[in-house]
Amino acid sequence: MIVAARAGGMSTKCAAETFQVTPRSIQNFVAQQRNTGTLEPGSCARQPSSRKITPEEENDLRAQLDSHPDATIDEHCDLWREKTGTKISSSAMGESIRRANWTYKKKRFTQKSARKQIDSSSAAC
């Protein structure tokens, strides 16, 4: 309807006011009609990302995680590259680790509890 009004001789400014859109929107509609022949919306569906570690390889990843529980994600990337020859980013490795239902927790430091004991003993003086 907008493109038809514009093709019928209506100015861009007048069409924008009539249809309560911006003049740039009118220009975009006319250009889309001219370039594609249709005003149908384009596909905005996202392509599914390909997994760097496939479901078949998750058992190998779990074995690696079990044998190197204290390794960082970057170290796991290096270990994976050495084992499979496939380079993987740290974000992809992190996602694969989460998908394998394995969490990485920081080590707990025992120094903190010892410090509390020292602080409480000095308060008694």
N, C-alpha and C positions, 0 to 999 in steps of 0.2 A: 504494500500500500504506500509506504514511504517512498520507495524507489519509483513506483508508478507516478506518484505526484511529482517527483523530481523530474522524471522523464517527460511528463506532461507540460513542463515549462515552469513549474514553481521554483522559486529561488531556494537556495540552501537555507538562508536565514528564515524565510517564510515557512518552509517545511519544518524547520526546527521548532519554531514557535507554535505551529499548528499541532504537531505531534508531541510537543513538550519533551524534546530531547535536545542534546547539544548539536551544534552545526558539525562538529567533528564526527558524531555518530552518523549523521546523514552521509557524510563523505565516506565513512567506512562501509556503510550499507551499499552505496552506489559502487564503490570499488570492489566489494566482494561479489556483487551481482555481475559486474563486468568480467572479473577474473575467473570466477568459478561457475557462473551461470545459475547459481542458487543462493538462497539466503539461509540455508540449513546450517545449524551450528556445526562447527568442526568437532572432530573427535578429541576429547580432552582426557580420555581414559588413559591411565598410566600403565605402561607396560610392566608386567611383573619382573622383578629383578631376578637375575639368575644367581643361584646360591654358589658361593665359591667352594663350600664344603657340602657335598651332596648328602642326602639322608643315608646313603649306603656307606659313606665315609665317616659318619658320626661315631661309629664304634671305634674307629682308629683314633678319632679325636678324644673320645672318653679315655682310651688307654693312655694317650699322651698326657691328658690332664691328671690321671691317677699316678703316673710315673714321675711327673714334675709338678706337684701341687703348689710349690712356692714360686713358680716361674711367672713373670709378668706377661701381659698380653703380647707385647713385642717379642719377648723370648719365645712364646708359643708360636708366633708367626715364623720366626727363624727355624724353630724345630720342625714346623710343618713343611717349610720350604726344603729343608734338608731331607726330610723323609719322602715327600711326594714330588718335589721339583716344582711345585706350584707356589708362586708368590701370592701372598694374601695380605690385605691391609689390616691394620689393627682394628678398625671399625668392623670389618667383615669377620675377623676372628672373634671379636667380642660378641657379635650377633650370633655366630655359630656356637659359641660357648653357652650363651643364654638359651639358645634353641635346644642344646643338649641337656638342659636342666642342671647346669653346674654353675655354682656361684663362686666368686673369688672374694675372699674376705681378707682384710689386712691382719697381719699377725698382731697379737696382743702383747703389749710390753709389760713386763712384770715390774719394771722400774717405778711405775706410777704408784703402785700400792706401797712400795718401800718408802717412797717420798712422803706419803700420808703418815706413816708411822713416825718418821723423823719429825715432821711438823707437829704432830700431836705431843710428842715427848718434849719438844722445846717449849711448848706452851705451858707446861707444868712448872717450869723454872721460875 
